[in-house]
């Protein structure tokens, strides 16, 4: 009898319905929060004067425009063949370049611009920045592809991309020794490691040893970026 009264209670259906609705909303919220953000951003990185902003304007506006050293990110879009990506040109100044890490959760690919005419004398400076980018755990775990854009290839003093790759591999190999020692020190002190180990232990560093693809391409940001556009469309 008591059970019949309970089942016939006028508020039973609304109460049960409310409970079910709350459970459904909680489940949907959990699924939504667990979803990875859409990775639609192309990060344009590189040291100061490498030609990042010229490349950005080519992709965004379809032509080069006068540029000045920026203290904040340039943002725009690249659209072609029914594909659309957000472009973010991060300042190359040493005190500002770290901002790229804020965009990694939504990054589809990284374009790292190198000045082919000055790489020979700036190789350590460039390699340190590239090492920082490649060693980001999010870059490795998300397998974010990287294009090393060897800019200013039309100038007579430009190094070929094969030579640039070789010089960067050699310099990163040297940097890895000191970075690994620092990581081991952090681990011994109980600090969480922020960097991934690059390449294979016991072997000289090669870009092909990384979990993500690193591709080298020559271009002239002030003239044509067709090779870069083709690479983007294949992502």
N, C-alpha and C positions, 0 to 999 in steps of 0.2 A: 504493500500500500504506500509506504513511504517512498519507494522507488518510483511508483507511478506519479506521485505528486511532484517528485523532483523532475521527472522527464516532461511533465506537463507544465512546468514553471514558465510563466509568460516571458521571462527574461533569458531563458536558457539559450535560445537560438541567437539572439544578439550578442550574448557573452561569448559563446563558442565562435561565432563569426568574427568577433573582434580579436580573439586570441589567434585564430588562424591568419587573419590579416596582418597582425603584428609579426608573426613568425615568418610569413612570406616576405614582408618588408625587410626584416632582419637578414633573411637569406639573400635577397637581391642586393642589399647594401654590402654584404660580405663579398659576393661575387664581383660587384662593381669595384670595390676597393682592391681586390686581388688582381684585377685586370691590369696588364702593362699599358702605360700610356702609349698613344700612337707615335711611332717613330717617323716623323716627317721632316725633320730638320737636317739641313746640310750645314755643318760647321766649317767655316773658312778660317784657318789658323796659319800662323807663321810669324816670323820675326819682323820687326819694323823695317820698312822699305823693301820687303820682298815682293810687293805687288798685289797684296791681298785685296785691297779696296778696288783697284783697277779690275781685277778679276770679278769681284762682286758686282760692279756696275755693268760689266759685260753680260753677266748672267741675268741680272735684274732688268737692266734697261736695253740690252742688246747693243750697247755701244759704250765706249769709254768716255769718262767725264773727268774734268780736273779734280784731283783728290788732295786732301790734306791729312796729316796725322790726326787720328781721332782718339778721343779719350773715352768713348763709349761705343757700344756695339752698333753696327749698321744692320738693319733688318729689312728684308724684302721677300719676294717670291720668285721662283723659277717655274715656268710652265711650258710644257712641250709634249706633244703626242698624248694628250689626255692624262698627263702626269703633272702633279703640282707639289713642290717642296718649298718649305720655309728656308730662307737663307739667313745666316747669322755670321757676320764678319766681326770677329773678336779682335780688339786692339792688340797689337804686337808688343806693346811696351811691357817690360819685365814685371812691373808692379800691377799690371791690369790683366795680363793674359790668363791668369788663373780662373777668370770668370767663365771660361768655357765649360768648366765642370758642372755649372748650374744647368747646362743644356743637355748633358749626356743622357738623361733618362728618355729624352725625345729625339735623340740623334739617330738618323738613318745612315749617315756616312760623314767622314771627315776629309776635307781637302786641305792638305798641309802644303803651303806655298813656300818654295825655296828660290832664292835669287841665284840663278845658275852662274852669274858672273862674279859673285863674291864668295861662293861656297868654300873655295879653297882656303881662304884666310879666316872664314867665320865658321868652319865646320864644327868646332867644339860647342860654340854658342847655339848653333842650329840643332846639333845632335842632342844637347841637354834638353831643349824644349820638346823635341820629337820623342825623346825617351820618356819624359814626363807624361806625354799624351798616351803613348803605347802601353805604358806600365799601369795606367788606370785600370783597376779591376773591372770597372763597368765596361770599359772598351773591350777587354778580353772576354768577359763572360757573355756580353751581348754580340760578340763577333762583329763589331762595327768595322766595316771596310774603310781603308785609308788610301787616298790617292795623294802621292807626293808629286805636286805639280812643279816641275822644273821650269820656272818662268824665265823670260827674257832670252829664250833660246835663239832668237834672231840676231843677237849681238855676237860679234866675233870672239869675244872673250868668254863666252858661255861654255861651261863644261858639258859633255854629253851625259845623258841620263844614266848610262851604265857606270860612268866614273863617279857620278854623284852618289849612286847607290853604294858603290864600293867604299867610298870615303865615309859615308854615314855608318855603314856596317862596322867598319874598323873603329870608328870613334865610339859608337855605342858599345862595342865589345869592351873597350877600355873603361867606359863609364860603368858598365855592369859590374865590374870588379869592385869599385868603390861603393856603388849602390847596394850591392849584395852584403857587403860588410856592415853597412849601416842598418840594413833590414835585420841581420842577425843580431845586432846590438839591441834593436828595438824588441825583438822577440825575447831576448834574454832578460829584458827589463819588464816584460809582461805587457808591452804596448801592442795594440792591434796593428798588423801590417796593412798599410794603405796601398802598397804597390805590388803588382804581380811580377814574378821573375820572367825576364824576357829570354826566349829561346830555350835551347837544351843545355843542361848542365854538362860541363866537361867538353863542350864544343864551341868553336868560335861563333859569334852571333851572326845569324842570317835572317833577313826579313821573312824568308819562306818558312822559318821554324815557328812563327807566331800562329796563334789560334785564329786570328783574323787575317784577312787578305790585305796585303800592302802592295799597291801597284804604283809604278813610276811612269810619268808621262811628260813629254816636253810640250811647251806651249809659249805663246807670247800674248799675255793678257791684253795688251794694247792693240793687238791685231786680230787674232782669232782664237777662240776657245772651243773649236769644233770637237777636238778630241775629248775634252773634258765633258762637253754636253753629251757626247755619245756614251761616255762612261756612266754618267748620271742616269741616262735613259735605260741602261742595262741593270740598274740596281734592283 
